[in-house]
Amino acid sequence: MALTAVDRSLIQRCLNHASGAWNDFVDRFLGLIYHVVHHTAFLRSTPLPPEDTEDVVAEILLQLVANDYAALRQFRGESSLATYLTVVARRICVHELARRAAARDAQPATDGHALDNGRETPAKAEAGLENLEEVHKLLSKLPSKEREVVRLCYLEGRSYEEISTALHIPINSIGPILTRARKRLRKNVKHAPPRVTAAQVEAKNKA
């Protein structure tokens, strides 16, 4: 199925940073993204608890807005938007599952202390948050020190080492701070809706 007029308009609104466009996008496709994550984890025999599922979904949303919605800009309209998002979401999900598996395998077995597996490279999808009004809501809800960590990482693309030096905080505290920030982002995009299939989304697009 080709790109619908409704989805074409939604993409353009997001690219133009129109007020409410991202929320409309999330409302329309969040269920599909959750379905892709659940199905991909099932096919790879990698059960995900609810909190990990939400983390993966949040990562997909962040990568969709990265670099001024680069993923949407690359969409050529040769299929439905739902089909395209399914492919993108599945690729990101597979990468995240592999990264988490590698992080678990890398945990030391001698002293019983896990590595800082929450650490992420700032020059990833998070950098695209500067294009969303949601980041300003996020910052306003954080304590001053956490707000500064988020600002340096998300808006300025600083490395963990640079943030640690600038704010005089332990480098292993930065990952947990950003994890809490992502949880606030997930709250902004509402609770997960009931699971839907790609076919259901396609049917809705035809209506």
C-alpha positions in Angstrom: 0.0 0.0 0.0 1.3 3.5 -0.9 1.6 6.4 1.5 -1.7 7.9 2.4 -2.5 11.6 2.4 -3.0 11.5 6.1 0.4 10.1 6.8 2.1 12.3 4.3 0.6 15.3 6.1 1.7 14.0 9.4 5.3 13.5 8.2 5.4 17.1 6.9 4.0 18.5 10.1 6.8 16.7 12.1 9.5 17.9 9.7 8.1 21.4 10.1 8.0 21.1 13.9 4.4 21.9 13.9 2.8 22.2 17.3 1.4 18.8 18.4 2.7 16.9 15.4 5.0 14.6 17.4 2.2 13.8 19.9 -0.1 13.0 16.9 2.6 10.8 15.5 3.0 8.9 18.8 -0.7 8.5 19.2 -0.9 7.0 15.7 2.0 4.6 15.8 3.0 3.9 19.3 0.9 0.7 19.4 2.6 -0.5 16.2 6.0 0.1 17.7 5.1 -1.8 20.9 3.9 -4.7 18.8 7.2 -4.8 16.8 9.2 -4.9 20.0 7.1 -7.7 21.5 7.2 -9.7 18.3 10.9 -9.2 17.6 11.8 -10.2 21.2 9.6 -13.3 20.8 11.2 -14.3 17.5 14.7 -14.0 19.1 13.6 -15.9 22.2 14.5 -12.9 24.4 11.7 -12.2 26.9 11.5 -8.5 27.9 10.0 -7.4 31.2 7.7 -4.3 30.8 10.3 -1.8 31.9 12.9 -3.1 29.4 10.2 -3.1 26.7 9.5 0.6 27.5 13.2 1.3 27.3 13.5 -0.2 23.8 10.3 1.6 22.7 11.8 4.9 24.0 15.0 4.2 22.1 13.1 3.7 18.9 11.2 7.0 19.4 14.4 8.8 20.2 16.1 7.5 17.0 13.1 8.5 14.9 13.6 12.1 16.0 17.4 12.1 15.9 19.1 14.5 13.6 16.0 16.5 12.9 13.8 13.5 12.0 16.4 12.0 9.7 14.5 8.7 9.6 11.4 10.4 8.4 13.3 12.5 5.9 14.7 9.3 4.4 11.3 7.8 3.8 10.5 7.9 0.0 6.8 7.0 0.2 7.2 3.8 -1.8 5.3 1.9 0.9 2.9 2.8 3.7 4.3 4.7 6.6 3.3 1.8 8.9 5.4 -0.7 6.8 8.4 1.6 6.8 8.2 2.2 10.6 7.9 -1.6 11.1 11.2 -2.1 9.3 12.9 0.8 11.1 11.6 -0.3 14.6 12.6 -3.9 14.0 16.2 -2.9 13.1 16.6 -0.7 16.1 15.0 -3.4 18.4 17.4 -6.1 17.1 20.3 -3.8 17.7 19.1 -3.0 21.3 18.5 -6.7 22.1 22.1 -7.5 20.9 23.6 -4.6 22.8 21.8 -5.7 26.0 22.9 -9.3 25.5 26.5 -8.2 25.1 26.3 -6.0 28.1 25.1 -8.9 30.2 27.9 -11.1 29.0 30.4 -8.4 29.8 29.5 -8.3 33.5 32.4 -9.3 35.7 31.9 -12.5 37.6 34.5 -11.9 40.4 33.3 -9.1 42.6 29.6 -9.4 41.9 29.3 -5.8 40.7 27.8 -5.2 37.3 29.4 -2.8 34.9 27.6 0.4 34.1 25.4 -1.1 31.4 23.2 1.9 31.4 25.9 4.0 29.7 25.1 5.2 26.3 26.9 7.1 23.6 25.5 10.7 23.6 26.0 11.0 19.9 23.0 8.7 19.3 19.3 9.3 19.0 19.2 11.4 22.1 20.9 14.3 20.3 17.7 14.7 18.2 15.8 15.6 21.3 16.7 19.3 20.9 14.1 19.4 18.1 11.2 18.5 20.4 9.2 20.7 22.7 9.1 17.6 25.0 12.7 18.1 26.0 11.9 21.5 27.5 9.1 19.9 29.5 11.5 17.2 30.6 14.2 19.7 31.7 11.7 21.8 33.7 10.8 18.7 35.8 14.4 17.8 36.8 16.4 18.9 39.8 19.1 21.4 38.8 22.1 19.0 38.6 20.1 16.4 36.6 18.8 19.2 34.4 22.4 20.2 33.6 23.4 16.6 32.8 20.5 16.2 30.4 21.2 19.6 28.8 24.9 18.7 28.2 24.2 15.3 26.9 21.0 15.8 24.9 21.5 19.3 23.6 25.2 19.7 23.4 26.2 16.1 22.6 28.9 16.0 25.3 30.6 12.7 26.1 30.2 11.2 29.6 33.8 12.1 30.4 33.2 15.8 29.4 30.0 15.9 31.5 31.8 14.3 34.5 34.6 16.9 34.3 32.3 19.9 33.7 29.9 19.0 36.6 32.4 17.3 39.0 30.3 14.2 39.3 31.2 10.5 39.0 31.1 9.3 35.5 29.1 6.2 36.5 26.3 8.4 37.9 25.5 9.9 34.4 23.9 6.8 32.9 21.4 6.4 35.8 20.5 10.1 35.6 19.8 9.8 31.9 17.8 6.6 32.5 15.5 8.5 34.9 15.2 11.3 32.3 14.1 8.8 29.6 11.4 7.5 32.0 10.1 11.0 32.3 10.0 11.1 28.5 8.0 7.9 28.4 5.5 9.5 30.7 5.1 12.4 28.3 4.2 10.1 25.5 1.5 8.4 27.7 1.2 4.8 28.8 1.4 2.1 26.2 -1.8 1.4 24.4 -3.2 -2.1 23.7 -1.0 -4.1 21.3 -2.0 -3.7 17.7 -0.7 -5.5 14.7 0.8 -4.0 11.5 -2.2 -5.4 9.6 -4.5 -3.4 12.0 -2.6 -0.3 11.4 -2.7 -0.8 7.6 -6.5 -1.3 7.8 -6.8 1.9 9.8 -4.8 3.7 7.2 -7.2 2.5 4.5 -10.2 3.9 6.3 
